[in-house]
Amino acid sequence: QVQLVESGGGLVQPGGSLRLSCKSSGSQFGAYVMAWYRQAPGKERELVARITLGHSTNYAESVKGRFAVSRDNAKNTLYLQMNSLKPEDTAVYYCNRLQFPFVWGQGTQVTVSS
């Protein structure tokens, strides 16, 4: 069973930056299209960014130009660089395989507030 462990969240002021990490226990991490999701209080989980095997990326309109997803297959790790953070980015952030998702991890809380 693949385990996903997200980290790097915290409290940051508007305009600040954070870098999230997602470590996968699976041995075939490099074979999956991976994605970052977020879930704000009272809202459904939404897709934020995804990255293919060839490192092509796509982003939700709300984060385009501010967030950057990357991956290090040798380390089985997915990253999300978040810049120019806004209060509306406040949410729990999760990573997972885009298709046929694994069991969800605990996520990492990101709070953007002054």
C-alpha positions as CSV (number, residue, x, y, z in Angstrom):
1,Q,0.0,0.0,0.0
2,V,1.5,3.3,-1.1
3,Q,1.7,6.0,1.6
4,L,1.8,9.7,0.8
5,V,3.1,12.1,3.4
6,E,2.7,15.8,2.8
7,S,4.7,18.5,4.6
8,G,5.8,22.1,4.5
9,G,2.6,23.9,5.3
10,G,2.2,26.6,7.9
11,L,1.1,30.1,8.6
12,V,2.2,32.8,6.1
13,Q,1.3,36.4,5.5
14,P,-0.4,37.4,2.2
15,G,2.3,37.8,-0.5
16,G,4.5,35.2,1.2
17,S,5.8,31.9,-0.1
18,L,5.8,28.2,1.0
19,R,7.2,25.0,-0.5
20,L,5.2,21.9,0.0
21,S,6.6,18.4,-0.3
22,C,5.0,15.0,-0.8
23,K,6.9,11.9,-0.2
24,S,5.7,8.6,-1.7
25,S,6.5,5.2,-0.3
26,G,5.8,3.6,-3.6
27,S,8.6,2.3,-5.8
28,Q,7.0,3.3,-9.1
29,F,6.5,7.0,-8.3
30,G,8.1,8.0,-11.6
31,A,5.4,6.1,-13.5
32,Y,2.5,8.2,-12.4
33,V,1.0,11.5,-13.3
34,M,0.9,13.2,-9.9
35,A,-1.2,16.1,-8.7
36,W,-1.7,18.5,-5.9
37,Y,-5.2,19.1,-4.5
38,R,-6.5,21.4,-1.8
39,Q,-9.6,21.5,0.3
40,A,-10.8,24.6,2.1
41,P,-13.2,24.6,5.0
42,G,-16.7,23.8,3.8
43,K,-15.6,23.3,0.2
44,E,-14.9,20.2,-2.0
45,R,-11.4,19.1,-2.7
46,E,-10.1,20.7,-5.9
47,L,-7.3,20.0,-8.3
48,V,-4.5,22.6,-8.1
49,A,-1.7,21.3,-10.3
50,R,-0.5,18.2,-12.0
51,I,2.7,17.0,-13.5
52,T,3.2,14.3,-16.1
53,L,6.0,11.7,-16.4
54,G,7.7,14.1,-18.8
55,H,7.4,17.0,-16.3
56,S,4.7,18.8,-18.3
57,T,2.5,20.8,-15.9
58,N,-1.0,22.2,-15.7
59,Y,-2.6,24.5,-13.2
60,A,-5.9,25.7,-12.0
61,E,-6.7,29.2,-13.2
62,S,-6.7,30.5,-9.6
63,V,-3.0,29.6,-9.1
64,K,-1.6,29.9,-12.5
65,G,1.5,32.1,-12.5
66,R,1.9,31.8,-8.7
67,F,2.4,28.1,-8.1
68,A,4.9,25.7,-9.6
69,V,4.7,21.9,-9.4
70,S,7.8,19.8,-9.8
71,R,9.0,16.2,-9.0
72,D,12.1,14.4,-8.2
73,N,11.6,10.8,-9.2
74,A,14.8,9.6,-7.7
75,K,13.6,10.8,-4.3
76,N,9.9,9.7,-4.8
77,T,9.0,13.3,-4.0
78,L,6.5,15.8,-5.4
79,Y,6.8,19.6,-4.7
80,L,4.6,22.6,-4.9
81,Q,6.3,26.0,-4.8
82,M,3.7,28.6,-3.8
83,N,4.4,32.3,-4.2
84,S,2.3,35.4,-3.9
85,L,0.0,33.6,-1.5
86,K,-3.5,34.9,-0.9
87,P,-6.0,34.4,1.9
88,E,-8.1,32.3,-0.5
89,D,-5.2,29.8,-0.8
90,T,-5.9,28.8,2.8
91,A,-6.7,25.1,2.7
92,V,-5.4,21.6,3.5
93,Y,-3.1,20.5,0.6
94,Y,-2.9,16.9,-0.5
95,C,-0.9,15.1,-3.2
96,N,-2.0,12.0,-5.0
97,R,-1.8,10.1,-8.2
98,L,-4.1,11.8,-10.8
99,Q,-5.8,8.6,-12.0
100,F,-6.8,5.8,-9.6
101,P,-5.7,7.7,-6.5
102,F,-4.1,6.0,-3.6
103,V,-5.4,6.3,0.0
104,W,-5.2,10.0,0.8
105,G,-2.6,11.2,3.3
106,Q,-3.2,13.6,6.1
107,G,-2.4,16.6,4.0
108,T,-0.6,19.7,5.2
109,Q,-2.4,22.9,6.4
110,V,-1.6,26.2,4.7
111,T,-3.0,29.3,6.3
112,V,-2.6,32.7,4.6
113,S,-3.4,35.5,7.0
114,S,-2.1,38.7,8.4
